[in-house]
Amino acid sequence: MSKEEESTPAIPAEVIQLLGRTGVTGEITQVRVKILDGRDRGRVLTRNVKGPVREGDILILRETEREARKMRRR
């Protein structure tokens, strides 16, 4: 583990809404999450998640600066 990884806090975020599937084969789920701790507490972000996820799950984020692009509607 590098020094940068050790100093980066793990930030918990609760999944509040599932927005849809994305990715070439639909393997990514786009979700809205609410940050539960840290300087961005209460902020709502759109993030992409790989793997099974449902509303109410707690994700551990490495950072809260990036936000996923909105999905295109077809």
RODO-2510 file (C-alpha; in nm, 4 decimals, decimal comma):
residues 74
     n   res          X          Y          Z
     1     m     0,0000     0,0000     0,0000
     2     s     0,1365     0,3413    -0,0915
     3     k     0,1439     0,6431     0,1407
     4     e    -0,1317     0,8079    -0,0641
     5     e    -0,3637     0,5083    -0,0214
     6     e    -0,3035     0,5003     0,3535
     7     s    -0,3902     0,8693     0,3959
     8     t    -0,7035     0,8546     0,1763
     9     p    -1,0056     0,8061     0,4032
    10     a    -1,2730     0,5506     0,3242
    11     i    -1,5961     0,7472     0,2815
    12     p    -1,9266     0,5651     0,3402
    13     a    -2,2180     0,6433     0,1083
    14     e    -2,5717     0,5002     0,1079
    15     v    -2,7383     0,3970    -0,2197
    16     i    -3,0617     0,5965    -0,2392
    17     q    -3,1687     0,5281    -0,5994
    18     l    -3,0862     0,2876    -0,8825
    19     l    -3,0804     0,4800    -1,2115
    20     g    -3,0185     0,2025    -1,4626
    21     r    -2,7678    -0,0259    -1,6315
    22     t    -2,4822     0,0960    -1,8465
    23     g    -2,1645    -0,0383    -2,0038
    24     v    -2,1260    -0,2309    -2,3266
    25     t    -2,2901    -0,5423    -2,1827
    26     g    -2,4926    -0,3785    -1,9045
    27     e    -2,2520    -0,4881    -1,6306
    28     i    -2,2412    -0,1440    -1,4633
    29     t    -2,5247    -0,0008    -1,2514
    30     q    -2,5577     0,3745    -1,2224
    31     v    -2,6744     0,4805    -0,8754
    32     r    -2,7371     0,7947    -0,6695
    33     v    -2,5577     0,7863    -0,3345
    34     k    -2,5745     1,0100    -0,0274
    35     i    -2,2412     1,0727     0,1459
    36     l    -2,2686     0,9753     0,5141
    37     d    -1,9414     1,1090     0,6557
    38     g    -1,6561     1,3493     0,5920
    39     r    -1,6480     1,7018     0,4572
    40     d    -1,9127     1,6246     0,1905
    41     r    -2,1644     1,4747     0,4360
    42     g    -2,5185     1,4979     0,2945
    43     r    -2,4060     1,5538    -0,0660
    44     v    -2,5777     1,3386    -0,3309
    45     l    -2,3637     1,2005    -0,6150
    46     t    -2,4201     0,9842    -0,9223
    47     r    -2,1724     0,6949    -0,9344
    48     n    -2,1167     0,3817    -1,1410
    49     v    -2,1001     0,0507    -0,9531
    50     k    -1,9818    -0,2856    -1,0787
    51     g    -2,1373    -0,5889    -0,9154
    52     p    -2,4632    -0,6499    -0,7305
    53     v    -2,6111    -0,3457    -0,5586
    54     r    -2,9529    -0,2453    -0,4220
    55     e    -3,1119     0,0513    -0,2469
    56     g    -2,9985     0,0867     0,1130
    57     d    -2,6544    -0,0657     0,0535
    58     i    -2,3530     0,1173     0,1946
    59     l    -2,0657     0,1747    -0,0497
    60     i    -1,7166     0,2734     0,0583
    61     l    -1,5828     0,5441    -0,1734
    62     r    -1,2181     0,6430    -0,2048
    63     e    -1,3062     0,9967    -0,3112
    64     t    -1,6100     1,2191    -0,3601
    65     e    -1,4827     1,4643    -0,6209
    66     r    -1,5713     1,2654    -0,9331
    67     e    -1,9247     1,2099    -1,0491
    68     a    -2,0446     0,9720    -1,3225
    69     r    -2,1750     1,1132    -1,6487
    70     k    -2,5516     1,0989    -1,6865
    71     m    -2,6758     0,8084    -1,8970
    72     r    -2,8059     0,8836    -2,2439
    73     r    -3,1730     0,8120    -2,2992
    74     r    -3,2507     0,6123    -2,6130
***
